[in-house]
Amino acid sequence: MNFNRITVEPDKLEGKPTLRGLRITVESVVRLVAAGWTFEEILADYPDLERADITQALEYAAAATNVHFYPLREPA
């Protein structure tokens, strides 16, 4: 997968993955989506972002967690 919108700069935001070199971390965007923010709300509050940035942040986060798969057990 090509993450051309994700940048990592050791001297910026402690080297956390950001979007296109902006001071907006992938983590921040993923947390906003998890909190129920719509793409439109995020774009309104962060006018430097583009819709494709949000999508790629989610794709990057999903890829970062793709280490192991542990099936959930049925409740007792």
N, C-alpha and C positions, 0 to 999 in steps of 0.2 A: 504494500500500500504506500502511496506517495503522500507524504505530509508536507507539502510545499508551503503551507501557511503557518506551520509550527516552527518557531525559532528558539534556540537556546543560546544565551550569551552569558558566560560565567560572571561577568561584571554587572549584569542587570538582573534585579530581583532574585538574587542568590542563585542564578542559573536555572530557575524554574522555567518550564516551557511556556512561551508566550505566543501570541498571535501576531504574525508579521512584524515582529520587532517592537510592537507597541507594549506599553506597560500594563497589559491586560493578560493575566495568566489563563492558561487552559483550565486550571483548577477553579478559578473564579467563575468562568462561564459555565462549567459543568455544575457547580454548586447552585448557580442561579436557575438553571434548567431543572435541577433536582428539587428546588424550592417551589417549582410551579410557574416560574416566569415563562412567558411566551417569547418566541423569537422577536416579535414586534416590540415587546416591552424592553428586552435587552438592547435591541438596536436603537430604541428611543433614548435610553439612558447612556449608551455607549456609541455615539454617532460615528466614531472611527471604525467600528466593526462593520463587517458585511455578513450577510446571511451565510455565505460559504465558510466564514470563519467559525461560526457557531457549529455548523455541521461537522467541520473537520475537528474541532475541539472534542466533540462527542465521539467521533470515530477514533481519535487518538486515545482518549480515555478508555474506550472499549478495547482497543488493541493492547493497551498497557496492562489491562487486567486479564488478558488471555494467556495466563500462565498454566493454570490447572483447572479442570472441571470437576467439581464435587457435587454429585447429585444430592438433592435435598431428600431427607427422609420424610415419610408420611407421618403426620402427627399421631401420637399414641391414642 
